[in-house]
Amino acid sequence: MSNSNKVKPDNLSNAIMEYLKECKEDIEEDVVDVSNQVTKKAKTELKSISPRTSRTVILTGGTSVAPGSYSKSWFIKKGQKARDIYSKIVYNRDYYRLTHLLEFGHANRDGSRTKPIPHIRKTEVKYRQIFIKELEKRIERGY
């Protein structure tokens, strides 16, 4: 055994704190890597499963939605960083007002309701589970 692995009883608490600090840094790197990978996959899936229309739709207020433009406008941004929290957000940059209407349905002018097209919630649930499993796998592999 080399001398570098030996710790005197007086320095035991310092050695433990140093080891825990290294572990924390490794886990933070894993969180960032896994977050980046999972959000890219979620964005790609949202682009592929988002509803598409074959015609231009005029929304209230004069905003028009060209065919396929809703599904193309999914983007990723960093969330607000507070202390040790790292977050990424997949959002619809151009048609954010439309996401709720499509996800949950809405009332029409004639009093009927449109059918909801759930695409955001199921993607969120799926990739939340993938994130947890991938992060656990990386942490276990590292230690």
KABEL-V849296 format. One record per backbone hydrogen bond with DSSP energy under -1.0 kcal/mol. NH is the residue of the N-H (numbers start at 1). CO is the residue of the C=O. If there is no record, write none. Layout:
nh,co
NH,CO
NH,CO
//
This chain:
nh,co
11,8
15,11
16,12
17,13
18,14
19,15
20,16
21,17
22,18
23,19
24,20
25,21
26,22
27,23
28,24
29,25
30,26
31,27
32,28
33,29
34,30
35,31
36,32
37,33
38,34
39,35
40,36
41,37
42,38
43,39
44,40
45,41
46,42
47,43
48,44
49,45
50,46
57,65
59,63
62,59
65,57
69,66
72,68
75,91
77,89
79,87
85,82
89,77
91,75
93,73
98,95
102,98
103,99
104,100
105,101
108,112
111,108
114,106
117,102
124,120
125,121
126,122
127,123
128,124
129,125
130,126
131,127
132,128
133,129
134,130
135,131
136,132
137,133
138,134
139,135
140,136
141,137
142,138
//
